[in-house]
Amino acid sequence: MLALDAAGSMRLAQESSLSPASSDFVIRRDKSLPKSIITDFNGSQTTVVNTEAEHTSSQQELSVPTITVPASERVCPSATLNPISSKEVCRYHRGSLMAKRESEYKVEILCVAQGTNLRVISHERQTPSFGGTCLPSGWEPYTHPEGALYFFHKEQRVYTDANIYDREYADTISELTCCLTRKIEETRQMGVDIPEDYETVLEPPKADDPSEDWGYYFVDHVSQSLFWTDSYHPDEWLREIAGETNRQHLQLELGSCYWYHVELYPHPREVSEEHIKEVQAILLHASIDSLTSLSSTSPYPSEDTQKMLTLVSKAKELGNSNGYTACVVGRLMSVLAHERFLNFHGQLIARLSRDHAVYEEEKRGRSWLLAVLSPLLFNGPRFHLKTLDEIWVDHIINYQCWARLIRRLQDEWQLISITSTVMVTVNVGFLAIQSVDRAGDTRSTAQLTGYLSAVLSIASIIAGLILSRQHRALKQNEATIAQAYLWSKHSERWGLEVLAIMYSLPYALLITCAFCVALTCQYFAFNPSIDTASVAGRLGVGLAWLFVLVLTAWVVLENWEGTEGHSVREHVVDFVDHARVRAAGAMAFVRDRLRGRYEQHSLLPLHRSA
């Protein structure tokens, strides 16, 4: 078994029996160690990743005699290879752009006589080429169902998204392929069993940074996983989970990466009938589970899984169909396998429902901020915080819960905005009554409470509109977007309490506005007056306006997105940091100029004496 250590050297993993008191090795999320370090059950470092072990009840240990490959053989002369997973292929974020056409393009035609008819044949029925270079021998171009162009070498079983019409790219890929083939042969000589039909993927650097290293990974169709001949640190995988993991658990994510590879490169491969039946069985269970349980761990609602099940059933009739079937099956299996990885499927402690927490976490009480503001905001923050905690268990969100929450919040904010608009109209009409608006330097108390009610109504409308716009822009069917949004609002000190307070503001402001209307009616009955020049008259209205302005500014800074998806607060912070750097550079420049002039003047008498 090939395993990889944290230093980059290859190791040969050999299995030996342990005493019954021993336990299988696990990957522990120890903050004092790097994420890629693996520790055994005694806490000592074994630095081994074994992702192909069978799930058996017997307990085994891995002994690791080290076999190091010289650095001159691990790195190719003209390019550097780094191990990556299939989910790190940057097909959708490569940054490649094409120049606009500056001249007309003409296609010459050739007319061939067939009896009395003419058949039109394009002259471009030759081997395609780009940039004046033909496709190298052995390579075949394929078009992904989404439209991306990639290349496959059938004899060497190599996939790449690089433009191998470019001679420089073609030579680099040929050199890297020879380098990887040599590493595979050296690994086999160590006694590692590597299948003959393995596939290789070479990932080119991004267009905006050609100096980056090339990425690679190997594909094993027998175990449906990926493997490498260098150290690969699954930091991205471990970032999504916070608990202990083991090799059987990591195999789920390797399976997800395998099927994502099938989705990326569906040609030329056939999807077996067993795989189609497996997808149908998983979707059938997910559909029934969603129908019969309110806390199902299915990533899709029952309506969507039923549609998917109907569509996948047609895959048997269509066959491979130019890669379309393989792409569909690969995408579904990748998502479903990743969901199992997040829920610790098949482990001793598995997440069986969405509201089931599997991590040991210290329960902390509510902060003083929530304790103080929740009663003032009519207990709205506590209600919203409880809802957020229920849909974000273990910091993992299901988009079904997120979509229901967004729809409920949108309906609530829309109703509050309409009601607040009516309240503004009522207050303006009330203030227009002549008996309420007294002449001179005196104002009725009913008039002041009417002012406060109107100001609070306007604040409620502004907060509701900003929050509604922000959450309308968030895609309800994207769990990744929801996860990123919640993490952006989460803090170590407050958690999601600040977000819960923000969600409760439109409702709390409207209720306060209704109380002010009630006070207005009460004061109008007694009709007391107050001097406009008094402290009480000015302080009440001034504090109300200050509160509304601060509150509105806070909501805007937290939710108003600027360019490139960044909030106004982030732009302000970036501007201040950039200004600080520019100021420091300017000060250093002035200091250097002054130092140069000082040195020049200090040397001037020497020149004169000479």
C-alpha positions as CSV (number, residue, x, y, z in Angstrom):
1,M,0.0,0.0,0.0
2,L,1.4,3.4,-1.0
3,A,1.3,6.0,1.7
4,L,2.6,9.5,1.9
5,D,4.2,11.3,4.8
6,A,4.2,15.0,5.7
7,A,7.8,15.6,4.5
8,G,7.2,14.6,0.9
9,S,8.9,11.2,0.8
10,M,7.1,8.1,-0.3
11,R,6.6,5.3,2.2
12,L,5.6,1.6,1.8
13,A,2.8,0.7,4.2
14,Q,2.8,-2.9,5.4
15,E,0.1,-4.2,7.7
16,S,0.7,-6.4,10.7
17,S,-1.7,-7.6,13.4
18,L,-2.2,-5.9,16.8
19,S,-3.3,-7.1,20.2
20,P,-7.1,-7.0,20.8
21,A,-6.6,-4.0,23.1
22,S,-5.3,-1.9,20.3
23,S,-7.5,0.3,18.1
24,D,-7.4,1.5,14.5
25,F,-5.4,4.7,13.7
26,V,-7.3,7.9,13.3
27,I,-6.6,11.4,12.0
28,R,-7.0,13.7,14.9
29,R,-7.8,17.4,14.5
30,D,-5.1,18.5,17.1
31,K,-4.6,22.3,17.0
32,S,-1.0,21.8,18.2
33,L,-0.1,19.8,15.0
34,P,-0.5,20.5,11.3
35,K,-3.7,19.3,9.8
36,S,-2.0,16.8,7.6
37,I,-0.1,15.0,10.5
38,I,-1.6,11.7,11.3
39,T,-1.5,10.2,14.8
40,D,-2.1,6.7,16.0
41,F,-4.2,5.6,19.0
42,N,-1.4,6.3,21.4
43,G,-0.9,9.9,20.1
44,S,2.5,9.2,18.4
45,Q,3.0,10.4,14.9
46,T,2.8,7.6,12.2
47,T,2.6,10.0,9.2
48,V,0.7,7.5,7.1
49,V,-2.4,7.9,4.9
50,N,-3.9,4.6,3.9
51,T,-7.1,5.2,2.0
52,E,-7.7,1.8,0.5
53,A,-8.1,-0.3,3.7
54,E,-11.1,-2.5,3.8
55,H,-13.8,-1.9,6.4
56,T,-13.3,-4.9,8.7
57,S,-13.8,-5.6,12.3
58,S,-10.2,-6.7,12.8
59,Q,-7.8,-4.0,14.1
60,Q,-4.5,-3.4,12.4
61,E,-1.4,-1.2,12.6
62,L,0.7,0.2,9.8
63,S,4.4,-0.2,9.9
64,V,6.2,2.2,7.6
65,P,9.8,1.4,6.4
66,T,10.8,4.6,4.6
67,I,11.9,4.6,0.9
68,T,12.8,8.0,-0.2
69,V,13.0,9.0,-3.9
70,P,15.9,11.4,-4.7
71,A,14.8,15.0,-5.3
72,S,16.3,15.0,-8.7
73,E,13.9,12.2,-9.7
74,R,10.8,13.7,-8.0
75,V,10.8,17.0,-9.8
76,C,10.9,17.3,-13.6
77,P,13.5,19.6,-15.1
78,S,11.3,22.2,-16.8
79,A,8.2,22.1,-14.6
80,T,7.2,21.3,-11.1
81,L,4.4,18.9,-10.2
82,N,2.2,19.2,-7.2
83,P,-0.4,16.6,-6.1
84,I,-4.0,17.9,-6.3
85,S,-7.5,16.3,-6.2
86,S,-10.0,16.4,-9.0
87,K,-11.9,19.1,-7.1
88,E,-8.9,21.4,-7.5
89,V,-9.1,21.4,-11.3
90,C,-9.7,25.1,-12.2
91,R,-11.7,24.5,-15.3
92,Y,-14.3,27.1,-14.3
93,H,-11.8,29.6,-12.9
94,R,-8.9,29.3,-15.3
95,G,-9.0,33.0,-16.3
96,S,-8.4,32.4,-20.0
97,L,-9.6,35.1,-22.4
98,M,-9.7,35.4,-26.2
99,A,-8.8,38.5,-28.2
100,K,-11.6,40.1,-30.2
101,R,-11.6,39.4,-33.9
102,E,-10.1,42.3,-35.9
103,S,-10.7,41.0,-39.5
104,E,-13.5,39.1,-41.3
105,Y,-13.4,35.3,-41.4
106,K,-14.2,33.7,-44.7
107,V,-15.0,30.0,-45.2
108,E,-14.1,28.8,-48.7
109,I,-16.5,26.3,-50.2
110,L,-16.1,23.5,-52.7
111,C,-18.9,22.5,-54.9
112,V,-18.9,18.9,-56.1
113,A,-21.3,17.8,-58.9
114,Q,-23.5,14.9,-58.1
115,G,-25.7,14.4,-61.2
116,T,-27.7,17.6,-61.7
117,N,-27.2,18.7,-58.0
118,L,-24.3,20.4,-56.4
119,R,-23.1,19.3,-52.9
120,V,-21.4,22.0,-50.8
121,I,-18.3,20.8,-48.9
122,S,-16.4,23.1,-46.6
123,H,-12.7,23.1,-47.2
124,E,-12.1,22.9,-43.3
125,R,-12.7,19.1,-43.0
126,Q,-9.1,18.7,-42.1
127,T,-7.5,18.1,-38.7
128,P,-8.4,21.0,-36.5
129,S,-5.6,23.3,-35.4
130,F,-5.2,26.5,-33.3
131,G,-2.5,28.9,-33.6
132,G,-1.0,27.2,-36.7
133,T,-0.1,24.0,-34.8
134,C,-1.8,20.6,-35.4
135,L,-2.8,18.2,-32.7
136,P,0.2,16.0,-31.5
137,S,0.1,12.3,-32.3
138,G,-1.9,10.1,-30.0
139,W,-4.1,12.9,-28.6
140,E,-7.8,13.2,-29.2
141,P,-9.9,16.3,-28.5
142,Y,-13.2,15.9,-26.6
143,T,-16.0,18.4,-25.8
144,H,-17.5,18.3,-22.4
145,P,-21.4,18.3,-22.4
146,E,-21.1,21.8,-20.9
147,G,-18.8,22.9,-23.8
148,A,-15.3,22.8,-22.3
149,L,-12.5,21.4,-24.6
150,Y,-10.2,18.8,-23.1
151,F,-7.7,16.2,-24.5
152,F,-7.1,12.6,-23.9
153,H,-4.2,10.3,-24.9
154,K,-5.6,6.9,-25.3
155,E,-2.4,4.9,-25.1
156,Q,-1.0,6.7,-22.1
157,R,-4.4,7.3,-20.5
158,V,-3.7,11.0,-19.8
159,Y,-6.3,13.8,-19.5
160,T,-5.5,17.5,-19.6
161,D,-7.3,20.8,-20.1
162,A,-4.1,22.4,-21.4
163,N,-4.0,23.7,-24.9
164,I,-1.7,21.1,-26.4
165,Y,-2.1,22.7,-29.9
166,D,0.5,25.0,-28.4
167,R,3.9,23.3,-29.0
168,E,5.3,24.5,-25.7
169,Y,2.4,23.0,-23.7
170,A,2.7,19.8,-25.7
171,D,6.4,19.4,-25.0
172,T,5.8,20.1,-21.3
173,I,3.0,17.6,-21.0
174,S,5.1,15.0,-22.8
175,E,7.9,15.6,-20.3
176,L,5.6,15.5,-17.3
177,T,4.0,12.3,-18.5
178,C,7.4,10.6,-18.8
179,C,8.3,11.9,-15.3
180,L,5.1,10.5,-13.8
181,T,5.4,7.2,-15.6
182,R,8.9,6.8,-14.2
183,K,7.6,7.5,-10.7
184,I,4.9,4.9,-11.1
185,E,7.4,2.3,-12.2
186,E,9.7,3.1,-9.2
187,T,6.7,2.8,-6.9
188,R,5.9,-0.6,-8.4
189,Q,9.4,-1.7,-7.8
190,M,8.9,-1.0,-4.1
191,G,6.1,-3.6,-4.0
192,V,3.1,-1.4,-4.3
193,D,0.3,-2.8,-6.4
194,I,-0.9,-0.2,-8.9
195,P,-3.5,-1.2,-11.5
196,E,-2.5,-1.2,-15.1
197,D,-5.5,0.8,-16.3
198,Y,-4.9,3.8,-14.0
199,E,-5.5,7.3,-15.5
200,T,-3.5,10.5,-15.1
201,V,-4.7,14.1,-15.1
202,L,-2.4,17.0,-15.6
203,E,-3.7,20.4,-14.5
204,P,-2.0,23.4,-16.2
205,P,-1.2,26.7,-14.4
206,K,-3.8,29.4,-14.5
207,A,-3.6,31.8,-17.4
208,D,-3.1,34.9,-15.2
209,D,-0.2,33.2,-13.4
210,P,1.8,30.9,-15.7
211,S,4.5,30.5,-13.1
212,E,2.4,28.3,-10.9
213,D,3.2,24.6,-10.6
214,W,1.4,21.9,-12.6
215,G,-1.0,19.7,-10.7
216,Y,-1.5,16.0,-11.1
217,Y,-3.4,13.0,-9.7
218,F,-3.9,9.4,-10.6
219,V,-7.3,7.6,-10.9
220,D,-7.9,4.0,-9.7
221,H,-11.1,2.6,-11.2
222,V,-11.0,-0.6,-9.2
223,S,-11.2,1.2,-5.8
224,Q,-12.9,4.2,-7.3
225,S,-10.5,6.7,-5.7
226,L,-7.5,8.9,-6.4
227,F,-3.8,8.3,-5.5
228,W,-0.5,10.1,-5.8
229,T,3.2,9.4,-5.6
230,D,3.9,12.5,-3.5
231,S,2.6,13.8,-0.3
232,Y,-0.9,15.2,-0.5
233,H,-2.3,17.1,2.4
234,P,-6.2,17.0,2.4
235,D,-6.5,20.4,4.1
236,E,-9.6,21.3,2.1
237,W,-11.3,18.1,3.1
238,L,-10.5,18.4,6.8
239,R,-11.6,22.0,6.8
240,E,-15.2,20.9,6.3
241,I,-15.2,18.5,9.3
242,A,-14.1,19.2,12.9
243,G,-14.1,15.7,14.4
244,E,-11.8,12.7,14.3
245,T,-11.6,10.8,11.1
246,N,-10.1,7.6,9.8
247,R,-9.2,5.9,6.5
248,Q,-12.7,4.5,5.9
249,H,-14.1,7.9,6.4
250,L,-11.6,9.6,4.0
251,Q,-12.4,6.9,1.4
252,L,-15.9,8.5,1.1
253,E,-14.3,11.8,0.0
254,L,-11.9,10.0,-2.3
255,G,-14.9,8.4,-3.9
256,S,-16.5,11.9,-4.3
257,C,-13.3,13.1,-6.0
258,Y,-13.3,10.0,-8.2
259,W,-16.9,10.7,-9.4
260,Y,-16.1,14.4,-9.9
261,H,-13.3,13.2,-12.2
262,V,-15.8,11.2,-14.1
263,E,-18.0,14.3,-14.4
264,L,-15.0,16.4,-15.6
265,Y,-13.8,13.9,-18.2
266,P,-16.7,11.7,-19.3
267,H,-15.1,10.6,-22.6
268,P,-14.4,8.0,-23.6
269,R,-16.0,5.9,-20.9
270,E,-19.0,3.7,-20.4
271,V,-21.2,3.9,-17.2
272,S,-22.1,0.4,-16.1
273,E,-25.7,-0.6,-15.4
274,E,-24.7,-1.3,-11.8
275,H,-23.7,2.3,-11.3
276,I,-26.9,3.6,-12.7
277,K,-28.9,1.2,-10.4
278,E,-26.8,2.5,-7.4
279,V,-27.7,6.1,-8.2
280,Q,-31.4,5.2,-8.5
281,A,-31.3,3.4,-5.2
282,I,-29.7,6.3,-3.4
283,L,-32.2,8.8,-4.9
284,L,-35.1,6.5,-4.1
285,H,-34.1,6.3,-0.5
286,A,-33.4,10.1,-0.3
287,S,-36.8,10.8,-1.7
288,I,-38.6,8.5,0.7
289,D,-36.5,9.8,3.6
290,S,-37.4,13.4,2.8
291,L,-41.1,12.6,2.6
292,T,-41.2,10.7,5.9
293,S,-38.8,12.8,8.0
294,L,-38.6,16.5,8.6
295,S,-34.9,16.3,9.5
296,S,-33.6,14.2,6.6
297,T,-29.9,14.5,5.7
298,S,-30.8,14.3,2.0
299,P,-29.1,17.2,0.1
300,Y,-32.2,17.6,-2.1
301,P,-35.9,17.9,-1.3
302,S,-38.3,15.1,-2.2
303,E,-39.6,16.9,-5.3
304,D,-36.1,17.3,-6.7
305,T,-35.0,13.7,-6.0
306,Q,-38.2,12.3,-7.7
307,K,-37.4,14.4,-10.8
308,M,-33.8,13.2,-10.7
309,L,-34.9,9.6,-10.3
310,T,-37.1,9.9,-13.4
311,L,-34.4,11.4,-15.4
312,V,-31.7,8.9,-14.3
313,S,-34.0,6.0,-15.3
314,K,-33.7,7.1,-18.9
315,A,-29.9,6.7,-18.8
316,K,-30.3,3.0,-19.4
317,E,-32.0,3.6,-22.7
318,L,-29.6,6.3,-23.8
319,G,-26.4,4.5,-23.0
320,N,-23.2,6.5,-22.9
321,S,-24.5,9.0,-25.5
322,N,-21.3,11.0,-26.1
323,G,-20.4,11.4,-22.5
324,Y,-23.7,12.9,-21.3
325,T,-24.7,9.9,-19.2
326,A,-21.3,9.6,-17.6
327,C,-21.3,13.3,-16.8
328,V,-24.8,13.1,-15.1
329,V,-24.0,10.0,-13.1
330,G,-20.6,11.4,-12.1
331,R,-22.2,14.7,-10.8
332,L,-24.9,13.0,-8.8
333,M,-22.5,10.4,-7.3
334,S,-20.0,13.1,-6.4
335,V,-22.5,15.2,-4.5
336,L,-24.1,12.2,-2.7
337,A,-20.7,10.8,-1.7
338,H,-19.6,14.2,-0.4
339,E,-22.8,14.4,1.7
340,R,-22.0,11.1,3.2
341,F,-18.5,12.3,4.1
342,L,-19.9,15.3,5.9
343,N,-22.4,13.2,7.8
344,F,-19.8,10.5,8.8
345,H,-21.7,7.8,6.9
346,G,-20.8,4.3,8.1
347,Q,-18.9,5.5,11.2
348,L,-19.6,4.7,14.8
349,I,-20.9,8.2,15.4
350,A,-22.9,9.3,12.3
351,R,-25.2,12.2,11.7
352,L,-28.6,10.6,11.3
353,S,-30.6,13.8,11.0
354,R,-29.9,17.4,10.2
355,D,-30.4,18.6,13.7
356,H,-28.1,15.9,15.2
357,A,-24.7,17.3,16.4
358,V,-21.8,14.8,16.3
359,Y,-19.1,17.0,17.7
360,E,-18.2,17.5,21.4
361,E,-18.6,21.2,21.9
362,E,-18.5,23.2,25.0
363,K,-22.0,24.7,25.6
364,R,-21.7,28.4,26.3
365,G,-24.4,30.6,27.5
366,R,-25.7,33.6,25.8
367,S,-23.6,36.7,25.8
368,W,-24.4,39.9,27.7
369,L,-25.2,41.6,24.4
370,L,-28.0,39.2,23.7
371,A,-29.1,39.3,27.3
372,V,-29.4,43.1,27.2
373,L,-30.9,43.6,23.7
374,S,-33.2,40.7,23.5
375,P,-35.8,42.1,26.0
376,L,-35.5,45.5,24.4
377,L,-36.2,44.0,21.0
378,F,-39.2,41.9,22.2
379,N,-37.2,38.6,22.4
380,G,-36.8,38.6,18.6
381,P,-33.0,37.9,18.7
382,R,-33.4,34.8,20.9
383,F,-36.0,33.4,18.5
384,H,-33.9,34.1,15.4
385,L,-30.7,32.7,17.1
386,K,-32.5,29.5,17.9
387,T,-33.6,29.1,14.3
388,L,-30.1,29.8,13.0
389,D,-28.6,27.2,15.5
390,E,-31.1,24.6,14.3
391,I,-30.3,25.0,10.6
392,W,-26.5,25.3,11.1
393,V,-25.8,22.3,13.3
394,D,-22.0,21.6,13.5
395,H,-21.6,24.6,11.1
396,I,-23.1,22.5,8.3
397,I,-26.2,23.8,6.5
398,N,-28.8,22.0,4.3
399,Y,-30.1,24.2,1.6
400,Q,-33.7,23.0,2.1
401,C,-33.7,24.5,5.6
402,W,-31.9,27.6,4.3
403,A,-34.5,28.1,1.5
404,R,-37.4,27.8,4.0
405,L,-35.8,30.3,6.3
406,I,-35.1,32.8,3.5
407,R,-38.7,32.5,2.3
408,R,-40.1,33.1,5.7
409,L,-37.9,36.1,6.4
410,Q,-38.7,37.6,3.0
411,D,-42.4,37.3,3.7
412,E,-42.0,38.7,7.2
413,W,-39.9,41.7,6.0
414,Q,-42.3,42.4,3.2
415,L,-45.3,42.5,5.5
416,I,-43.4,44.7,8.0
417,S,-42.4,47.1,5.3
418,I,-46.1,47.4,4.2
419,T,-47.3,47.9,7.7
420,S,-44.5,50.5,8.4
421,T,-45.5,52.4,5.3
422,V,-49.1,52.6,6.6
423,M,-47.8,53.8,10.0
424,V,-45.8,56.6,8.3
425,T,-49.0,57.7,6.5
426,V,-51.0,57.6,9.7
427,N,-48.4,59.7,11.6
428,V,-48.1,62.3,8.8
429,G,-51.9,62.6,8.7
430,F,-52.1,62.9,12.5
431,L,-49.4,65.6,12.5
432,A,-51.3,67.6,9.9
433,I,-54.2,68.2,12.3
434,Q,-54.3,71.8,13.4
435,S,-55.1,71.1,17.0
436,V,-52.0,68.9,17.3
437,D,-49.6,71.4,15.7
438,R,-49.5,74.4,18.1
439,A,-48.1,77.7,17.0
440,G,-45.2,79.5,18.7
441,D,-42.4,77.9,20.7
442,T,-44.6,75.1,22.2
443,R,-45.4,71.7,20.9
444,S,-47.9,69.2,22.2
445,T,-46.6,65.9,23.6
446,A,-48.7,64.1,21.1
447,Q,-46.8,65.9,18.4
448,L,-43.4,64.7,19.7
449,T,-44.5,61.1,20.0
450,G,-45.9,61.3,16.5
451,Y,-42.5,62.5,15.3
452,L,-40.8,59.5,17.1
453,S,-43.3,57.1,15.6
454,A,-42.7,58.4,12.1
455,V,-38.9,58.2,12.6
456,L,-39.2,54.6,13.8
457,S,-41.4,53.6,10.9
458,I,-38.9,55.0,8.5
459,A,-36.1,53.1,10.2
460,S,-38.1,49.9,10.1
461,I,-38.7,50.3,6.3
462,I,-35.0,51.0,5.6
463,A,-33.8,48.0,7.7
464,G,-36.4,45.7,6.1
465,L,-35.6,46.8,2.5
466,I,-31.9,46.4,3.0
467,L,-32.2,42.9,4.5
468,S,-34.7,41.9,1.9
469,R,-32.5,43.0,-0.9
470,Q,-29.4,41.3,0.6
471,H,-31.2,37.9,1.0
472,R,-33.0,38.1,-2.3
473,A,-29.6,38.3,-4.0
474,L,-28.5,35.2,-2.1
475,K,-29.3,32.0,-4.1
476,Q,-31.7,30.0,-2.1
477,N,-30.7,26.7,-3.8
478,E,-27.0,27.1,-3.2
479,A,-25.8,25.6,0.0
480,T,-22.3,26.9,-0.7
481,I,-23.5,30.5,-0.8
482,A,-25.5,30.0,2.4
483,Q,-22.5,28.5,4.1
484,A,-20.2,31.3,3.1
485,Y,-22.7,33.9,4.2
486,L,-23.2,32.4,7.6
487,W,-19.4,32.1,8.1
488,S,-19.0,35.8,7.1
489,K,-21.5,36.7,9.9
490,H,-20.0,34.3,12.5
491,S,-17.5,35.5,15.1
492,E,-15.7,33.6,17.8
493,R,-17.0,35.9,20.5
494,W,-20.6,36.5,19.5
495,G,-21.3,33.5,17.2
496,L,-24.4,34.4,15.2
497,E,-25.9,36.7,17.8
498,V,-25.2,39.8,15.8
499,L,-27.0,38.3,12.8
500,A,-30.0,37.4,15.0
501,I,-30.2,40.9,16.3
502,M,-30.1,42.3,12.8
503,Y,-32.9,39.9,11.7
504,S,-35.1,41.1,14.6
505,L,-34.7,44.9,14.0
506,P,-37.6,45.5,11.5
507,Y,-40.1,43.8,13.7
508,A,-38.8,45.4,16.9
509,L,-38.9,48.9,15.3
510,L,-42.4,48.4,14.1
511,I,-43.6,47.3,17.5
512,T,-41.9,50.3,19.1
513,C,-43.6,52.5,16.5
514,A,-47.0,51.0,17.4
515,F,-46.3,51.9,21.1
516,C,-45.5,55.5,20.1
517,V,-48.8,55.7,18.2
518,A,-50.6,54.5,21.3
519,L,-48.8,57.1,23.3
520,T,-49.7,59.7,20.7
521,C,-53.4,58.9,21.1
522,Q,-53.1,59.0,24.9
523,Y,-51.3,62.3,25.0
524,F,-53.8,63.8,22.4
525,A,-56.6,63.0,24.9
526,F,-54.9,64.9,27.7
527,N,-53.3,67.4,25.3
528,P,-50.3,68.4,27.4
529,S,-47.7,70.8,25.9
530,I,-43.9,71.0,26.0
531,D,-41.5,73.9,25.3
532,T,-39.5,73.3,22.1
533,A,-36.5,75.0,23.6
534,S,-36.5,72.7,26.6
535,V,-34.0,69.9,27.0
536,A,-36.8,67.3,27.1
537,G,-38.2,68.4,23.8
538,R,-34.9,68.5,22.0
539,L,-33.3,65.5,23.6
540,G,-36.1,63.1,22.8
541,V,-36.3,63.8,19.1
542,G,-32.5,64.2,18.8
543,L,-31.8,60.8,20.4
544,A,-34.4,59.2,18.2
545,W,-32.8,60.5,15.0
546,L,-29.3,59.6,16.3
547,F,-30.5,56.1,17.0
548,V,-32.1,55.7,13.6
549,L,-29.0,57.0,11.8
550,V,-26.6,54.8,13.7
551,L,-28.8,51.8,13.2
552,T,-29.3,52.4,9.5
553,A,-25.5,52.9,9.0
554,W,-24.8,49.6,10.8
555,V,-27.3,47.7,8.7
556,V,-25.9,49.2,5.5
557,L,-22.3,48.4,6.4
558,E,-23.2,44.8,7.3
559,N,-25.4,44.0,4.3
560,W,-24.8,46.3,1.4
561,E,-22.5,44.5,-1.0
562,G,-20.1,46.5,-3.1
563,T,-18.1,45.4,-6.1
564,E,-16.9,41.8,-6.4
565,G,-19.2,40.7,-3.6
566,H,-17.4,42.6,-0.8
567,S,-19.4,44.6,1.7
568,V,-19.0,48.4,2.2
569,R,-17.2,47.7,5.5
570,E,-14.7,45.4,3.8
571,H,-14.1,48.1,1.2
572,V,-13.5,50.7,3.9
573,V,-11.1,48.5,5.7
574,D,-9.2,47.7,2.4
575,F,-9.1,51.5,1.6
576,V,-7.7,52.3,5.0
577,D,-5.1,49.5,4.8
578,H,-4.1,50.7,1.3
579,A,-3.9,54.3,2.4
580,R,-1.8,53.3,5.3
581,V,0.6,51.4,3.1
582,R,0.8,54.3,0.6
583,A,1.4,56.7,3.4
584,A,4.2,54.6,4.8
585,G,5.8,54.4,1.4
586,A,5.6,58.1,0.9
587,M,7.1,58.7,4.3
588,A,10.0,56.3,3.5
589,F,10.5,58.1,0.2
590,V,10.7,61.5,1.8
591,R,13.0,60.2,4.6
592,D,15.3,58.8,2.0
593,R,15.4,62.0,0.0
594,L,16.1,64.1,3.1
595,R,18.8,61.7,4.1
596,G,20.4,61.9,0.7
597,R,20.3,65.7,0.8
598,Y,21.8,65.7,4.3
599,E,24.7,63.4,3.2
600,Q,25.2,65.6,0.1
601,H,25.5,68.8,2.2
602,S,27.8,67.1,4.7
603,L,30.2,66.2,1.9
604,L,30.1,69.6,0.3
605,P,32.9,71.2,2.5
606,L,35.2,68.3,1.6
607,H,34.7,69.0,-2.1
608,R,35.4,72.7,-1.6
609,S,38.6,72.1,0.4
610,A,39.7,69.7,-2.3
